[in-house]
Amino acid sequence: MPATAPSLLDNKETTGQIDGIVSFGDSLRHNCLPEYYAARHVYSHIEGTDACPKVRNLDSCRSNAWFTRNVDSGEVRIASSACHLRWCPLCADSRRNYISHGVEEWTREQRYPKFLTLTLKHSSAPLDFQIDCLYKFFRALRKRIYFKKCVTGGVWFFQIKKSKNDNLWHPHIHCLITGRYLPHRWLKRAWLAITSSSSVVDIRPVRDPHLASVEVARYAATPCKLVGLHFDDQVELVRAMHGRRLCGTWGIARCVSLRPAKLESDGKWQNIGSWSDVYHLRHHDSNAEAIWYSYHHNLPLPAGIVCNVVDQSIESLERYSWNDLSFNNKSSAERSPPKCEEKTLF
């Protein structure tokens, strides 16, 4: 089983004692309600109605969830449906966790990894246009002969902020790169020649691969927090980023996975109870208590322990295609979550 990132979405802090919890999604949204409501408001505004598919998918993200047990190892994981919307805070946390783990592994393997930041001079131009220019300039830099000699590969991430001084957008690109020494003076001259207006660049050695990977991976999940922006800015940002890539790799870093692979059914994971059943019965039913304890303490669960109170025809793991499923747990051997449009398990 391939090693992937331990999940940050489901731990004691996010699924502990919370009153009024109905579903797994409720337990996760409890810690990110401002971002959830901001995304919901923007989606409903863009689509013109609260009943649009994106709002419905956002509301139902992680609503269907099950505890599953590996028949060989006894390991317990949570499987759940997901909306995979870019501005869903639950899905953003899942992407962030997966990407940061893969980037950290690659960074630790490099001899002299460096952190590179490329910025644009503040402009009142439409955000769409600024992002197009930034991506075009970045491609031009990577084609420079001297740059290619010094930089053998890297992972890039897009980030955007709203300047507090002039209230203008500030798009920029962060990269973790590897290769030979790249002079800061040459980099400034090259970037200015490419952009015709911007010479502010930063390059520094990576001292802590873990901190660096966590920092850049949060941009890969969401390039900017919606909370804190004016509503008109939120709408402009969501529209400008629609369909755009937020991260990528080149050179020897192409081995880094930024998109979780699909899970294939191997018949080794069994549904042992809905999340709702286990959560609400964990203090009153011995099987539910055992499942909850095994999951939160990363302990194998003995065979035969199930908590299937709800009719499986109502809430069943089997009604989801295995191509749309993946798992979520806190183990370092967690299976990768897949990319899909509406439903997945992680």
C-alpha positions in Angstrom: 0.0 0.0 0.0 1.6 3.4 -1.0 2.5 5.7 1.8 0.5 9.0 1.8 -0.2 11.8 4.1 -1.9 11.2 7.5 -5.2 13.1 7.4 -5.7 16.4 9.2 -9.4 16.3 8.7 -10.5 13.7 11.3 -8.8 13.7 14.7 -9.8 14.2 18.3 -10.1 18.0 17.8 -12.5 17.7 14.9 -14.6 14.8 15.8 -14.7 14.8 19.6 -17.5 15.8 21.9 -19.6 18.3 20.0 -23.3 18.8 20.7 -25.8 18.9 17.9 -23.7 16.9 15.4 -25.8 14.9 13.0 -23.2 13.8 10.3 -19.5 13.4 9.8 -19.6 16.6 7.7 -21.2 18.5 10.6 -18.3 17.5 12.8 -15.8 18.8 10.3 -17.6 22.0 9.4 -17.8 22.9 13.1 -14.2 24.2 12.9 -14.5 26.1 9.6 -18.0 27.6 9.6 -16.9 31.1 8.4 -15.1 29.7 5.3 -18.0 27.3 4.6 -20.6 30.1 4.8 -18.5 32.4 2.6 -18.1 29.7 -0.1 -21.9 29.0 0.1 -22.7 32.7 -0.3 -20.5 33.1 -3.3 -21.6 29.9 -5.1 -25.3 30.9 -4.6 -24.6 34.4 -5.9 -22.8 33.2 -9.0 -25.4 30.5 -9.8 -28.3 32.8 -8.9 -29.9 30.5 -6.5 -29.4 28.7 -3.2 -30.7 25.5 -4.9 -27.9 25.3 -7.4 -25.9 22.0 -7.6 -22.7 23.5 -6.2 -24.5 24.7 -3.0 -26.2 21.4 -2.6 -22.9 19.5 -3.0 -21.2 21.8 -0.6 -24.0 21.3 2.0 -23.8 17.5 1.7 -20.0 17.2 1.7 -19.1 14.3 4.0 -22.7 13.7 5.0 -22.5 10.0 4.1 -19.7 8.3 6.1 -18.8 4.9 7.3 -16.3 3.2 9.5 -14.5 0.5 7.5 -12.2 -2.3 8.7 -9.3 -4.0 6.8 -10.0 -7.8 7.0 -6.3 -8.6 7.1 -4.8 -6.0 9.5 -7.9 -4.9 11.5 -7.1 -1.2 10.7 -10.1 1.1 11.0 -10.7 4.0 8.6 -13.5 6.4 7.8 -14.9 6.5 4.3 -17.1 9.5 3.2 -18.6 11.2 0.3 -17.1 14.5 -0.8 -18.0 17.5 -3.1 -14.5 18.3 -4.3 -15.4 21.9 -4.8 -12.4 24.2 -4.9 -13.7 26.5 -2.2 -15.0 23.8 0.1 -12.9 24.0 3.3 -13.3 20.3 4.0 -12.0 19.3 0.6 -9.3 21.9 0.8 -8.0 20.4 4.0 -7.9 17.0 2.4 -5.9 18.2 -0.7 -3.6 20.2 1.5 -2.7 17.3 3.6 -2.1 14.9 0.7 0.1 17.4 -1.2 2.2 18.6 1.7 3.2 15.0 2.5 4.3 14.3 -1.0 6.2 17.6 -1.4 8.0 17.1 1.9 9.2 13.6 0.9 10.6 15.0 -2.4 12.2 18.1 -0.7 14.0 15.9 1.8 15.6 13.9 -1.0 17.1 17.1 -2.6 20.6 18.1 -1.6 20.1 21.9 -1.7 16.4 22.7 -1.9 15.5 26.4 -2.2 12.3 28.4 -1.8 11.6 30.8 -4.7 8.9 33.5 -4.8 8.0 35.5 -7.9 5.7 38.5 -7.7 4.1 41.1 -9.9 4.0 44.9 -9.4 0.6 45.9 -8.1 -1.8 46.8 -10.8 -5.5 47.8 -11.1 -5.9 45.5 -14.1 -8.6 42.9 -14.0 -7.6 39.9 -11.9 -8.1 37.5 -14.8 -5.5 39.4 -16.8 -3.0 39.6 -14.0 -3.1 35.8 -13.4 -2.7 35.2 -17.1 0.3 37.4 -17.2 1.9 35.8 -14.1 1.5 32.3 -15.5 2.9 33.4 -18.9 5.9 35.1 -17.3 6.6 32.1 -15.2 6.7 29.8 -18.2 9.1 32.3 -19.9 11.5 32.2 -17.0 11.6 28.5 -16.9 12.6 28.5 -20.6 15.6 30.7 -20.0 18.8 28.7 -20.8 20.6 29.8 -17.6 17.6 29.1 -15.4 17.3 25.6 -16.8 21.1 25.0 -16.2 20.7 26.0 -12.6 17.3 24.6 -11.7 16.8 21.0 -12.5 13.2 20.8 -11.3 10.6 22.1 -8.9 7.1 22.3 -7.6 5.1 25.6 -8.0 2.1 26.9 -6.2 -0.1 30.0 -6.8 -1.1 32.4 -4.1 -3.0 35.7 -4.1 -3.6 38.4 -1.5 -5.3 41.7 -1.4 -2.9 44.5 -0.4 -4.0 46.5 2.7 -2.1 49.5 1.5 -3.6 50.1 -1.9 -6.4 47.5 -2.0 -5.0 45.9 -5.1 -4.6 42.2 -5.9 -1.2 40.7 -5.2 -0.8 37.5 -7.2 2.5 35.6 -6.8 4.0 32.1 -7.3 6.0 30.1 -4.8 8.3 27.3 -5.8 10.4 24.6 -4.1 13.3 24.1 -6.5 16.5 22.0 -6.7 19.7 22.2 -8.6 22.8 24.5 -8.7 23.3 27.9 -7.1 21.0 30.5 -8.8 22.3 34.1 -8.2 19.7 36.4 -6.8 21.1 39.3 -8.9 20.6 37.3 -12.2 17.1 36.3 -11.1 16.0 39.9 -10.5 17.4 41.0 -13.9 15.7 38.1 -15.7 12.4 38.6 -14.0 12.4 42.3 -14.8 13.3 41.7 -18.4 10.4 39.2 -18.7 7.7 41.3 -16.9 8.9 44.8 -17.9 7.8 46.1 -14.5 8.6 43.7 -11.7 12.0 42.9 -10.1 10.8 41.8 -6.6 11.9 38.1 -6.3 13.1 36.1 -3.3 15.2 33.0 -3.1 16.4 31.3 0.0 17.5 27.9 1.2 15.0 25.5 2.7 16.0 25.0 6.3 13.0 22.8 7.4 11.4 20.6 4.6 8.3 20.0 6.8 7.5 23.7 7.4 8.2 24.5 3.8 5.9 21.8 2.4 3.1 22.8 4.8 3.4 26.4 3.8 3.2 25.8 0.1 0.6 23.1 0.2 -1.9 25.4 1.8 -1.8 27.4 -1.4 -2.4 24.3 -3.5 -5.7 23.8 -1.6 -7.0 27.3 -1.8 -4.9 30.2 -3.1 -6.6 32.7 -0.8 -9.0 32.7 2.2 -12.5 34.0 1.2 -13.1 35.2 4.8 -11.7 38.7 5.3 -12.4 39.8 1.7 -15.1 42.1 0.6 -18.0 40.1 -1.0 -17.3 41.6 -4.5 -13.7 40.6 -4.2 -14.8 37.1 -3.2 -16.9 36.8 -6.3 -14.1 38.1 -8.5 -11.6 35.7 -7.0 -13.8 32.6 -7.4 -14.6 33.5 -11.0 -11.0 34.3 -11.9 -9.7 31.0 -10.5 -12.4 28.8 -12.1 -10.7 26.1 -14.0 -7.2 27.2 -13.3 -4.3 25.1 -12.0 -3.1 26.1 -8.6 0.1 24.0 -8.6 2.3 22.0 -10.8 5.7 20.4 -11.3 8.5 20.4 -13.8 11.9 18.7 -14.4 12.9 16.0 -11.9 10.0 17.0 -9.6 7.5 15.5 -12.0 7.6 12.4 -9.8 5.7 14.4 -7.1 2.1 13.5 -7.0 -0.3 16.5 -6.6 -3.4 14.6 -7.5 -4.4 11.6 -5.4 -4.8 8.4 -7.4 -8.1 6.5 -7.7 -8.7 3.6 -5.3 -9.4 0.2 -6.7 -11.5 -2.3 -4.9 -9.5 -5.2 -3.4 -12.2 -6.6 -1.2 -10.3 -6.1 2.0 -12.3 -3.2 3.4 -15.6 -3.9 5.0 -18.3 -1.5 6.2 -18.7 -1.9 10.0 -21.1 0.9 10.6 -22.2 4.3 9.6 -20.4 7.2 11.2 -23.6 8.6 12.7 -24.5 5.3 14.4 -21.0 4.9 15.9 -20.8 8.5 17.0 -24.2 8.6 18.7 -23.9 5.2 20.3 -20.3 5.3 21.4 -21.2 5.8 25.0 -24.0 3.3 25.1 -23.1 0.4 22.8 -20.0 -1.8 23.3 -19.4 -2.3 19.6 -19.7 1.3 18.8 -17.3 2.2 21.7 -14.8 -0.4 20.4 -14.9 1.0 16.8 -14.5 4.6 18.0 -11.6 3.7 20.4 -9.8 1.6 17.7 -10.0 4.4 15.2 -8.9 7.3 17.4 -6.0 5.3 19.0 -4.9 3.6 15.7 -5.4 0.1 17.1 -6.6 -2.9 15.1 -10.2 -3.9 15.6 -11.0 -7.6 16.2 -13.2 -9.3 13.5 -16.9 -9.5 14.1 -17.4 -6.1 15.7 -20.0 -4.1 13.8 -22.5 -1.3 14.5 -24.9 -1.5 11.6 -28.0 0.0 13.2 -29.2 2.0 10.1 -30.7 -0.1 7.3 -27.9 -0.6 4.8 -30.3 0.2 1.9 -30.6 3.8 3.3 -27.0 4.5 4.0 -24.7 2.0 2.4 -21.1 1.9 1.3 -21.8 -0.5 -1.5 -24.0 2.0 -3.5 -20.9 4.0 -4.3 -18.7 2.9 -7.2 -15.3 1.8 -6.1 -13.8 4.2 -8.6 -15.3 7.0 -6.6 -14.0 5.8 -3.2 -11.0 6.4 -1.0 -10.4 6.4 2.7 -9.4 8.8 5.5 -7.5 7.8 8.7 -4.6 9.1 10.7 -2.2 6.4 9.7 1.0 7.1 7.8 0.0 4.3 5.4 -3.3 6.0 4.5 -4.6 5.2 1.0 -4.6 8.1 -1.4 -7.9 10.0 -1.9 -9.2 10.1 -5.5 -10.1 12.9 -7.8 -13.7 12.9 -8.8 -16.5 15.3 -9.4 -19.0 14.8 -6.7 -18.5 11.7 -4.5 -15.4 10.1 -3.1 -14.2 8.5 0.1 -11.1 9.8 1.8 
